Structures are given as C-alpha cells and as structure tokens.
Amino acid sequence: MTRRLSVILPAHDEAEWIEACLAALFASDPLPEGWTGEVFVVANGCADDTAKRARAMSDATSGWDLAVIERTEGGKPGALSQGDTAARGTIRAYLDADVRVDPPLMAQLVAALDCNVARYASGTPRLTRAHSAFTRAYGRFWVTLPFVTHGVPGFGLFAMNDSGRARWGAWPEIISDDTFARLSFAPDERIRVPAGYGWPPVEGLGNLVRVRRRQNRGVDEISRLYPDLAAHDDTPRIGMRGLLRRLLADPAGFAAYALVSLAVKTPLFGGSGWTRGR
C-alpha cells in the first residue's frame, strides 16, 4: 500500500524564497519504500508572484505532487488549516518558505514518524550566513542557547503523524504556531533526527528586536490561552554560569544578544506587525 507524506508550505509574499525552498525539497533523498510525497504551497494574501513562481516549479518536482492554493486572506493559521484540509498524507510536515532542507531530512522524518502512537519530529537546525556583522554575532550566541541545542525546537520546520495531528482541529488564530505544535507533545513524544535544515536569521538590530518582541508575545499568548501546555516545556535554563561561559567564549556575540534583549524592553524600534527583516 502506498503511503503519503504531505508537506504544507504557507507562503505570504515569499517570491524571493519559494523557488529555492521547493528546489531543496524536490532534491530530497527518496522516501522510504512504499512512500510518496506531496506538497501544498498555500499562497495567502500575496501581493507578489509567489504562486506563479511556485507553479513554475512543476517541471522540477522529481516525483513529488505539487499543488498551489491561493487564498485572498492573509494569516498563517488559516493557510495551515487550508493546507491540512487538502492534504492526504498520514504524516504532515509544516515548512516555512525560507527554509532549505538537506537531502536526507524528509526521509528521516518519515522513518521517525511511521508508527501508531502520536509523535512529533524535526531536524537539526542551523542558521545560514547573515549579511550583517551584527546579525552574525547575534546568531553565534543564539545558536548556543538551550532552546536551540536541547530537545526539538522545530522552528521553520516540524512534522507529526496523523495520531499526533488528531490532537487538535483547525489551527488556532495565534502568533506562534510552531510553539503550539511543539508543546502539544510531551518531551518523550518529540524526536530530533540528525539531518538538518538551513534557517535564515533576520537582518539588523531593528528587525531582530521586532521579531524577538513578536516571539515573546507568541509565547506569552500560549501561556495565557493554553496553560496546560507549559508542562511539556523541557527547555533548561541557561543560568549565570552558562551566561558567563558564553560571554568569555564570544564577547561580541554576547554583547549583540544582550543589546537586542535590552532593546526588546524599550520603546525603540516600535511597531506591532510582523517583519521578516529580509
């Protein structure tokens, strides 16, 4: 019997990124025997040619089924839900348009999630090289934090089997869908596979501050709306000893991270909307 992996890729004005994202996905290693792959690009509220560029990749799918869904409404949760409605797979992967998966990753996710109990999985993330020296310094420090190094963070890409996806219906209208998904699984239900993926940081102090503020609001929102999920957060605290060790190892990275953390708590770089910083 043929089984299917469904990749749901919400994309709002991602014309700059969508082709490379899909090219990397279609260059994946073959899925385990008996499995096929499909991808749904859900272009939501786009003012650019994201959908057109995604459809242009139909000649390079390497055996994957590709469908492009256009929504006039913006909003990632709605795009995720519409992709789920169209998907036919018993394993679902949710992929951001600026992520580049390594060839072995999708096959490893399928192997990890091919079971009859609820499971969540992601790969091993790495930051791609930033353009600005400040963002490179910030990123060097950020990738040493326990959230990134410990457990299964799942930012940019996460997957689950149908037993896991059955834990909720439509995606809630919240900021941090990846945090909600991750914390819907206990630590022993989350799997980090060794294959990796590239995730680009946002560029510059102002954009880093705005994105950090939004991330903080997303975490606070989940704590308020879904307090029971906090029991599934196994991220260790960094502690003063950890901070000191990182300061000594990378003073510039520490300074960049500290500056962003302080600026998040000030009126500087105002604005409550989402920014990619691209």
VOSE-538447 format. One record per residue: z, x, y of N, C-alpha, C, O in turn. Coordinates in pm, whole numbers, padded with zeros to 5 digits, always signed. Example, Ala and Ser with C-alpha at 12.3 -4.5 7.8 and 13.67 -1.06 7.14 Angstrom:
% residues 2
+00780+01319-00569+00780+01230-00450+00780+01320-00330+00846+01424-00332
+00708+01285-00225+00714+01367-00106+00787+01290+00003+00804+01341+00114
//
This chain:
% residues 278
+00000+00084-00119+00000+00000+00000+00000+00088+00124+00078+00183+00133
-00086+00057+00220-00092+00131+00345+00022+00089+00437+00046-00030+00458
+00091+00187+00490+00197+00160+00586+00157+00220+00720+00073+00310+00728
+00218+00169+00826+00166+00200+00959+00277+00246+01054+00387+00190+01057
+00245+00350+01131+00325+00394+01244+00262+00339+01370+00143+00361+01395
+00340+00267+01450+00292+00214+01578+00353+00295+01692+00475+00308+01700
+00269+00349+01778+00314+00422+01896+00290+00333+02017+00177+00289+02042
+00395+00306+02092+00387+00221+02211+00403+00311+02333+00503+00381+02347
+00303+00307+02420+00295+00402+02530+00282+00325+02661+00171+00295+02704
+00394+00292+02726+00386+00226+02857+00336+00324+02962+00374+00442+02962
+00251+00277+03052+00190+00369+03148+00167+00298+03281+00086+00206+03291
+00240+00342+03383+00222+00289+03518+00166+00400+03607+00236+00496+03638
+00040+00385+03646-00028+00484+03730-00015+00625+03671+00034+00717+03736
-00060+00640+03548-00050+00766+03475-00187+00829+03452-00206+00899+03352
-00282+00804+03542-00417+00856+03523-00419+01008+03509-00502+01063+03437
-00328+01075+03577-00326+01222+03573-00281+01274+03437-00313+01387+03401
-00207+01193+03362-00140+01242+03242-00191+01181+03112-00178+01243+03007
-00248+01062+03117-00270+00984+02996-00366+01050+02897-00344+01043+02776
-00470+01115+02946-00568+01174+02853-00506+01289+02774-00528+01300+02653
-00431+01375+02841-00369+01487+02770-00263+01438+02672-00247+01494+02563
-00190+01332+02710-00090+01275+02620-00156+01223+02493-00111+01252+02382
-00263+01145+02509-00332+01091+02393-00400+01201+02312-00400+01195+02189
-00458+01300+02378-00523+01409+02305-00423+01481+02215-00455+01515+02101
-00301+01504+02266-00199+01569+02184-00159+01480+02067-00141+01530+01955
-00145+01350+02091-00109+01258+01983-00218+01257+01875-00187+01261+01756
-00344+01251+01916-00454+01244+01820-00475+01376+01746-00541+01380+01642
-00419+01485+01800-00426+01615+01733-00310+01636+01637-00292+01746+01584
-00230+01533+01615-00115+01544+01524-00160+01576+01383-00272+01545+01342
-00071+01640+01309-00094+01662+01167-00109+01528+01096-00058+01427+01145
-00178+01524+00981-00189+01399+00908-00052+01339+00876+00042+01412+00845
-00043+01209+00885+00081+01141+00848+00100+01150+00698+00004+01177+00625
+00222+01126+00649+00243+01130+00504+00147+01037+00430+00097+00940+00486
+00123+01068+00304+00027+00992+00225+00063+00843+00226+00178+00805+00207
-00039+00761+00247-00018+00616+00250+00012+00560+00387+00031+00439+00401
+00017+00646+00490+00049+00601+00625-00072+00613+00716-00151+00707+00703
-00085+00518+00808-00185+00526+00914-00114+00511+01048+00002+00469+01054
-00185+00545+01156-00125+00538+01289-00205+00452+01384-00328+00449+01378
-00136+00383+01472-00198+00306+01579-00121+00333+01707-00001+00360+01704
-00191+00325+01820-00125+00346+01949-00170+00237+02044-00288+00203+02053
-00072+00182+02116-00097+00080+02217-00059+00138+02353+00059+00161+02381
-00159+00161+02437-00135+00201+02574-00118+00071+02654-00211-00009+02664
+00000+00051+02710+00027-00069+02788+00028-00029+02935+00129+00019+02987
-00086-00049+03001-00100-00015+03143-00039-00129+03224-00093-00239+03229
+00074-00100+03287+00148-00207+03355+00147-00187+03507+00199-00088+03558
+00089-00284+03576+00087-00282+03722+00018-00162+03782+00059-00114+03887
-00086-00113+03719-00151+00010+03764-00243-00015+03884-00314-00116+03889
-00240+00077+03977-00333+00076+04090-00438+00185+04075-00523+00201+04163
-00434+00259+03965-00530+00366+03940-00611+00332+03815-00610+00218+03769
-00681+00431+03759-00768+00405+03644-00705+00452+03513-00775+00503+03426
-00574+00434+03500-00507+00470+03375-00574+00405+03255-00603+00472+03156
-00597+00274+03262-00653+00201+03148-00793+00253+03114-00826+00271+02997
-00875+00276+03214-01010+00325+03191-01007+00461+03123-01084+00486+03030
-00921+00549+03169-00911+00683+03110-00860+00675+02966-00906+00750+02879
-00765+00584+02941-00716+00568+02804-00826+00518+02711-00841+00569+02600
-00905+00419+02756-01014+00368+02674-01120+00476+02647-01184+00476+02542
-01138+00567+02742-01236+00673+02725-01200+00768+02612-01283+00846+02568
-01075+00762+02565-01031+00847+02455-01064+00787+02318-01028+00844+02216
-01132+00673+02315-01157+00605+02189-01246+00684+02094-01244+00660+01973
-01325+00777+02147-01411+00859+02061-01340+00982+02006-01399+01059+01931
-01214+01001+02043-01141+01121+02000-01012+01087+01928-00917+01165+01931
-01007+00972+01862-00881+00924+01805-00843+00990+01673-00728+00981+01631
-00937+01057+01607-00909+01127+01481-00843+01037+01378-00750+01078+01309
-00890+00914+01368-00839+00823+01267-00731+00729+01313-00696+00636+01241
-00677+00751+01432-00579+00658+01487-00652+00534+01542-00763+00544+01593
-00587+00419+01531-00637+00300+01600-00582+00300+01742-00462+00322+01762
-00668+00276+01841-00628+00277+01981-00657+00142+02043-00768+00090+02031
-00559+00086+02110-00578-00037+02187-00516-00018+02324-00410+00043+02336
-00581-00070+02427-00531-00062+02564-00503-00204+02612-00592-00290+02611
-00380-00228+02653-00337-00358+02704-00312-00343+02853-00240-00252+02895
-00369-00431+02933-00347-00426+03078-00259-00543+03121-00289-00659+03093
-00152-00511+03190-00061-00610+03246-00069-00602+03398-00068-00493+03456
-00077-00717+03463-00074-00715+03608+00066-00685+03660+00082-00630+03769
+00167-00722+03580+00306-00698+03622+00344-00552+03595+00302-00492+03496
+00423-00497+03686+00482-00368+03661+00609-00384+03579+00644-00495+03539
+00675-00275+03553+00804-00279+03484+00793-00231+03340+00719-00287+03259
+00867-00125+03311+00860-00065+03177+00914-00157+03067+00851-00166+02962
+01027-00226+03086+01077-00312+02977+00975-00415+02932+00959-00438+02812
+00906-00478+03026+00803-00575+02989+00689-00511+02913+00635-00570+02820
+00652-00389+02954+00546-00318+02883+00588-00283+02741+00509-00296+02648
+00713-00240+02724+00762-00210+02590+00761-00334+02502+00720-00328+02386
+00805-00446+02556+00809-00570+02478+00669-00616+02441+00647-00663+02329
+00573-00603+02533+00438-00646+02500+00377-00554+02395+00304-00600+02307
+00406-00426+02404+00359-00335+02300+00418-00367+02165+00349-00363+02064
+00547-00400+02163+00612-00439+02038+00548-00564+01979+00532-00574+01857
+00513-00659+02064+00450-00782+02016+00317-00754+01946+00284-00817+01847
+00242-00658+01999+00111-00626+01941+00123-00535+01819+00036-00537+01732
+00228-00456+01811+00241-00355+01705+00258-00418+01568+00320-00524+01553
+00202-00350+01467+00210-00398+01330+00286-00302+01239+00301-00328+01120
+00334-00193+01294+00395-00090+01213+00537-00118+01172+00609-00192+01240
+00579-00060+01060+00718-00068+01016+00801+00044+01077+00924+00045+01064
+00735+00139+01142+00802+00240+01224+00741+00234+01362+00619+00229+01377
+00827+00235+01465+00781+00229+01604+00823+00358+01675+00938+00402+01663
+00731+00416+01747+00762+00529+01834+00729+00488+01977+00626+00425+02001
+00816+00525+02070+00800+00489+02211+00782+00619+02288+00871+00704+02292
+00665+00634+02348+00620+00762+02402+00589+00749+02550+00515+00659+02589
+00645+00838+02633+00611+00841+02775+00477+00911+02795+00442+01000+02718
+00405+00872+02897+00268+00920+02917+00261+01066+02958+00155+01128+02945
+00371+01123+03006+00366+01264+03047+00419+01358+02938+00439+01476+02964
+00441+01307+02819+00491+01387+02708+00374+01440+02625+00272+01372+02610
+00388+01561+02572+00289+01620+02484+00357+01651+02351+00443+01739+02343
+00318+01579+02247+00382+01600+02117+00318+01720+02047+00198+01743+02059
+00400+01797+01975+00349+01905+01892+00288+01847+01764+00328+01739+01721
+00192+01915+01704+00121+01858+01589+00210+01807+01475+00178+01702+01418
+00318+01875+01436+00393+01826+01320+00485+01708+01350+00541+01650+01257
+00503+01670+01476+00614+01583+01512+00603+01443+01453+00698+01393+01395
+00488+01380+01467+00478+01240+01425+00496+01227+01274+00557+01131+01227
+00442+01321+01198+00460+01317+01053+00607+01335+01016+00656+01271+00924
+00676+01423+01089+00819+01442+01061+00900+01318+01095+00995+01285+01024
+00864+01249+01202+00935+01126+01237+00915+01020+01128+01010+00951+01091
+00793+01006+01079+00768+00909+00973+00850+00943+00850+00912+00855+00791
+00852+01069+00810+00928+01109+00692+01077+01080+00710+01144+01038+00615
+01129+01102+00831+01271+01080+00856+01308+00932+00856+01419+00896+00818
+01215+00847+00897+01245+00705+00916+01196+00617+00801+01216+00496+00804
+01135+00676+00702+01083+00600+00589+01196+00570+00491+01207+00634+00386
+01279+00472+00527+01396+00436+00446+01431+00290+00474+01375+00229+00564
+01521+00237+00397+01555+00095+00405+01678+00067+00490+01722-00048+00499
+01735+00168+00551+01850+00149+00639+01810+00184+00781+01717+00261+00802
+01880+00127+00878+01845+00145+01019+01860+00292+01059+01965+00353+01039
+01754+00347+01114+01756+00485+01159+01676+00499+01289+01581+00425+01315
+01718+00597+01368+01657+00632+01497+01627+00781+01490+01704+00856+01430
+01517+00825+01550+01483+00967+01542+01407+01010+01666+01345+00929+01736
+01413+01138+01691+01332+01200+01796+01309+01345+01758+01362+01394+01658
+01229+01413+01839+01202+01553+01814+01292+01643+01896+01390+01599+01956
+01258+01770+01898+01333+01870+01973+01264+01891+02108+01155+01947+02113
+01326+01847+02218+01258+01852+02348+01260+01991+02410+01350+02071+02385
+01160+02016+02491+01159+02138+02572+01095+02103+02706+01006+02018+02714
+01142+02168+02810+01082+02148+02942+00956+02232+02953+00954+02349+02914
+00850+02173+03006+00732+02251+03038+00757+02326+03169+00848+02292+03245
+00676+02427+03195+00700+02512+03311+00678+02436+03440+00574+02373+03460
+00777+02442+03527+00768+02376+03658+00690+02462+03756+00677+02584+03738
+00637+02399+03859+00563+02472+03962+00657+02541+04060+00630+02654+04102
+00767+02476+04097+00855+02531+04200+00965+02616+04137+01015+02586+04029
+01003+02724+04208+01108+02812+04160+01242+02738+04149+01321+02763+04058
+01266+02646+04244+01393+02571+04240+01401+02486+04115+01505+02485+04048
+01294+02416+04082+01296+02332+03962+01306+02417+03836+01372+02376+03741
+01243+02532+03834+01256+02620+03717+01401+02663+03698+01450+02667+03585
+01469+02697+03808+01609+02736+03798+01695+02619+03751+01779+02635+03662
+01673+02503+03809+01747+02383+03768+01724+02355+03620+01818+02325+03546
+01599+02364+03577+01566+02335+03438+01630+02432+03341+01672+02391+03232
+01639+02559+03378+01703+02657+03289+01846+02619+03260+01894+02632+03147
+01916+02570+03364+02054+02528+03344+02061+02398+03267+02142+02383+03176
+01976+02303+03304+01980+02169+03245+01960+02173+03094+02025+02097+03022
+01871+02260+03045+01844+02262+02901+01960+02321+02821+01958+02315+02699
+02060+02378+02889+02178+02427+02817+02288+02323+02807+02389+02347+02741
+02272+02208+02872+02376+02107+02872+02389+02041+02735+02289+02028+02663
+02511+02000+02697+02530+01940+02565+02442+01819+02539+02402+01797+02424
+02409+01741+02643+02323+01625+02622+02188+01665+02564+02130+01592+02483
+02137+01781+02606+02007+01826+02559+02019+01898+02425+01935+01880+02336
+02121+01979+02409+02132+02065+02291+02198+01996+02173+02180+02038+02059
+02275+01892+02199+02355+01829+02095+02295+01695+02056+02252+01619+02142
+02292+01665+01929+02250+01533+01884+02102+01507+01905+02019+01596+01889
+02070+01384+01942+01931+01339+01953+01913+01272+02089+01928+01150+02097
+01881+01345+02195+01876+01283+02328+01766+01179+02342+01791+01073+02399
+01646+01205+02291+01542+01104+02288+01471+01074+02418+01393+00979+02424
+01495+01152+02525+01424+01124+02650+01276+01157+02632+01241+01261+02576
+01189+01067+02679+01046+01089+02670+00982+01045+02540+00864+01011+02537
+01059+01045+02432+01007+01005+02301+01122+00970+02209+01214+01050+02190
+01118+00852+02152+01213+00817+02046+01144+00720+01952+01045+00656+01988
+01196+00709+01831+01134+00625+01729+01242+00561+01644+01356+00608+01641
+01207+00454+01576+01301+00385+01487+01222+00308+01382+01105+00276+01402
+01288+00280+01271+01222+00197+01171+01248+00049+01201+01323+00016+01293
+01185-00039+01121+01196-00181+01153+01337-00234+01136+01376-00329+01204
+01415-00175+01045+01555-00217+01032+01633-00187+01158+01720-00265+01198
+01603-00074+01222+01668-00041+01347+01620-00126+01463+01699-00170+01545
+01488-00148+01468+01434-00226+01580+01482-00370+01576+01481-00438+01679
+01523-00418+01460+01571-00556+01447+01707-00577+01515+01756-00690+01518
+01767-00474+01568+01899-00488+01629+01895-00558+01764+01999-00601+01813
+01779-00570+01826+01767-00649+01949+01628-00708+01954+01538-00666+01882
+01611-00805+02042+01481-00871+02056+01398-00803+02162+01364-00686+02148
+01364-00876+02269+01288-00818+02378+01371-00710+02446+01494-00715+02447
+01302-00612+02502+01372-00505+02572+01441-00562+02696+01379-00636+02772
+01567-00529+02716+01637-00582+02833+01584-00522+02962+01532-00410+02963
+01597-00597+03070+01550-00551+03202+01653-00456+03261+01733-00494+03346
+01650-00332+03213+01745-00231+03257+01668-00106+03296+01548-00094+03271
+01738-00012+03358+01675+00110+03405+01649+00208+03291+01540+00264+03280
+01749+00227+03207+01744+00336+03109+01720+00283+02968+01814+00267+02890
+01595+00256+02936+01562+00205+02802+01593+00307+02694+01634+00270+02584
+01574+00437+02724+01600+00538+02621+01748+00549+02589+01785+00567+02472
+01836+00539+02690+01979+00541+02664+02022+00418+02584+02101+00429+02490
+01968+00301+02621+02000+00180+02547+01960+00193+02401+02037+00158+02311
+01840+00244+02376+01793+00258+02237+01880+00358+02161+01921+00330+02048
+01906+00472+02220+01984+00575+02150+02123+00525+02114+02170+00545+02002
+02190+00458+02211+02327+00414+02187+02335+00288+02103+02444+00244+02067
+02221+00230+02070+02221+00118+01977+02235+00165+01833+02241+00084+01740
+02241+00297+01815+02258+00357+01683+02380+00450+01686+02402+00523+01782
+02456+00446+01580+02570+00537+01566+02519+00681+01549+02405+00700+01506
+02601+00780+01581+02556+00919+01566+02500+00952+01429+02403+01027+01418
+02561+00897+01323+02512+00931+01189+02386+00853+01151+02332+00871+01041
+02338+00768+01241+02211+00697+01220+02097+00761+01298+01983+00717+01288
+02126+00865+01375+02027+00930+01459+01986+01064+01396+02071+01140+01351
+01857+01089+01395+01801+01208+01330+01718+01287+01430+01632+01232+01498
+01745+01415+01437+01665+01506+01520+01579+01591+01427+01632+01670+01349
+01448+01574+01435+01360+01653+01350+01327+01784+01421+01337+01792+01544
+01289+01887+01346+01270+02019+01410+01148+02029+01499+01149+02106+01595
+01042+01953+01473+00922+01963+01556+00952+01918+01699+01041+01835+01721
+00879+01971+01793+00914+01950+01933+00811+01872+02012+00708+01828+01960
+00843+01857+02140+00751+01796+02235+00782+01850+02374+00896+01885+02406
+00678+01856+02457+00693+01904+02593+00717+01790+02690+00650+01687+02684
+00813+01809+02779+00853+01707+02876+00860+01773+03013+00938+01868+03029
+00783+01728+03112+00778+01796+03240+00893+01755+03332+00922+01636+03345
+00958+01851+03397+01060+01815+03495+00994+01768+03624+00878+01800+03651
+01070+01692+03705+01019+01655+03837+01034+01774+03930+01117+01863+03907
+00954+01776+04034+00943+01894+04119+01021+01880+04250+01008+01780+04320
+01102+01982+04281+01165+01992+04411+01300+01925+04421+01332+01833+04346
+01379+01973+04516+01516+01924+04533+01521+01774+04557+01597+01704+04490
+01442+01724+04651+01449+01582+04684+01419+01493+04565+01490+01395+04541
+01313+01525+04490+01279+01443+04375+01381+01454+04264+01411+01355+04197
+01435+01572+04244+01540+01588+04143+01662+01503+04177+01722+01441+04089
+01699+01500+04304+01814+01419+04346+01786+01271+04324+01871+01200+04270
+01668+01225+04364+01637+01084+04348+01633+01043+04200+01682+00936+04164
+01575+01126+04116+01569+01094+03974+01709+01097+03912+01743+01011+03830
+01790+01196+03949+01927+01202+03897+02007+01078+03937+02083+01024+03858
+01989+01034+04062+02058+00911+04105+02017+00793+04019+02101+00714+03975
+01889+00782+03994+01841+00670+03914+01894+00679+03771+01933+00578+03712
+01896+00798+03715+01951+00816+03580+02098+00776+03577+02143+00709+03484
+02172+00817+03679+02314+00781+03684+02333+00630+03693+02420+00573+03628
+02249+00565+03774+02257+00420+03784+02225+00355+03649+02287+00255+03612
+02130+00411+03578+02095+00356+03448+02208+00365+03348+02233+00270+03274
+02276+00479+03346+02389+00496+03255+02504+00402+03294+02566+00340+03208
+02530+00392+03424+02637+00301+03471+02604+00156+03437+02692+00078+03401
+02477+00120+03448+02434-00017+03417+02460-00050+03270+02508-00159+03238
+02427+00043+03183+02451+00018+03040+02600+00010+03012+02643-00073+02932
+02679+00095+03074+02824+00090+03054+02880-00045+03097+02974-00097+03036
+02822-00102+03204+02870-00230+03254+02822-00347+03168+02899-00438+03139
+02696-00345+03129+02637-00458+03058+02661-00454+02908+02669-00558+02842
+02671-00333+02854+02685-00316+02708+02800-00220+02679+02776-00112+02625
+02923-00256+02712+03035-00162+02697+03057-00118+02553+03109-00009+02531
+03021-00199+02455+03042-00162+02316+02957-00042+02274+02991+00027+02178
+02847-00018+02344+02759+00093+02306+02822+00229+02335+02782+00329+02277
+02921+00233+02423+02983+00360+02458+03044+00429+02337+03056+00552+02334
+03083+00352+02237+03143+00410+02116+03044+00498+02040+03084+00580+01958
+02914+00482+02067+02812+00560+01996+02772+00687+02071+02684+00760+02026
+02836+00714+02184+02801+00833+02262+02886+00950+02211+03007+00953+02231
+02820+01045+02146+02892+01159+02088+02867+01288+02165+02893+01397+02113
+02817+01278+02289+02789+01398+02367+02919+01467+02406+03003+01405+02472
+02939+01594+02369+03063+01663+02407+03064+01697+02555+02960+01711+02618
+03184+01709+02610+03197+01751+02749+03173+01901+02761+03200+01978+02669
+03121+01941+02877+03088+02081+02895+03213+02165+02921+03222+02278+02873
+03309+02113+02996+03436+02182+03020+03422+02299+03117+03312+02348+03142
+03535+02342+03170+03535+02452+03265+03489+02583+03202+03419+02662+03265
+03529+02606+03078+03486+02730+03011+03334+02732+02994+03270+02835+03013
+03278+02615+02959+03132+02608+02945+03061+02629+03078+02959+02697+03083
+03116+02572+03184+03056+02592+03317+03061+02739+03357+02963+02793+03408
+03175+02802+03335+03190+02943+03373+03093+03030+03294+03030+03120+03349
+03081+03004+03166+02989+03082+03083+02846+03068+03133+02771+03165+03136
+02808+02948+03172+02673+02926+03222+02653+02988+03360+02545+03039+03391
+02757+02984+03444+02750+03048+03575+02723+03197+03560+02637+03252+03629
+02796+03261+03470+02779+03405+03452+02643+03439+03392+02584+03543+03422
+02593+03350+03305+02465+03377+03239+02345+03355+03332+02243+03422+03320
+02358+03259+03425+02244+03224+03510+02296+03171+03643+02300+03049+03664
+02336+03260+03735+02390+03213+03863+02292+03127+03942+02333+03028+04005
+02164+03161+03941+02066+03083+04017+02050+02944+03957+02041+02846+04031
+02046+02935+03825+02036+02805+03761+02158+02720+03788+02147+02600+03814
+02275+02781+03782+02399+02710+03811+02397+02657+03954+02434+02543+03979
+02354+02742+04049+02352+02701+04190+02256+02585+04212+02287+02491+04285
+02139+02590+04148+02042+02481+04164+02098+02351+04108+02085+02245+04170
+02158+02358+03992+02214+02237+03930+02330+02183+04014+02341+02062+04034
+02415+02272+04064+02529+02229+04145+02482+02165+04274+02539+02065+04318
+02378+02221+04336+02327+02164+04461+02274+02022+04438+02302+01933+04519
+02199+02001+04331+02149+01867+04301+02265+01772+04275+02265+01659+04323
+02364+01817+04198+02478+01732+04164+02554+01691+04289+02600+01577+04300
+02569+01783+04385+02638+01750+04509+02553+01656+04595+02604+01561+04653
+02423+01684+04603+02335+01602+04687+02325+01459+04636+02306+01367+04715
+02338+01439+04507+02335+01304+04449+02444+01217+04511+02427+01095+04522
+02555+01277+04551+02670+01202+04603+02667+01188+04754+02762+01136+04813
+02558+01233+04818+02546+01224+04963+02432+01130+05000+02354+01091+04912
+02421+01091+05129+02309+01005+05172+02175+01077+05180+02073+01015+05210
+02174+01209+05153+02048+01282+05161+01947+01229+05061+01984+01177+04956
+01819+01243+05094+01709+01205+05005+01725+01060+04960+01727+01031+04841
+01738+00971+05058+01763+00831+05027+01645+00765+04959+01540+00825+04938
+01668+00640+04924+01566+00563+04855+01614+00526+04717+01666+00609+04643
+01595+00399+04681+01645+00350+04554+01533+00331+04451+01561+00300+04336
+01408+00350+04492+01298+00327+04399+01278+00446+04306+01335+00554+04325
+01197+00422+04205+01168+00526+04107+01071+00628+04165+00977+00591+04237
+01093+00755+04134+00997+00857+04172+00973+00949+04055+01066+00983+03982
+00849+00988+04035+00816+01084+03928+00830+01227+03979+00862+01318+03903
+00806+01247+04107+00808+01381+04160+00689+01464+04119+00695+01587+04125
+00580+01400+04077+00463+01475+04034+00377+01514+04154+00273+01578+04137
//
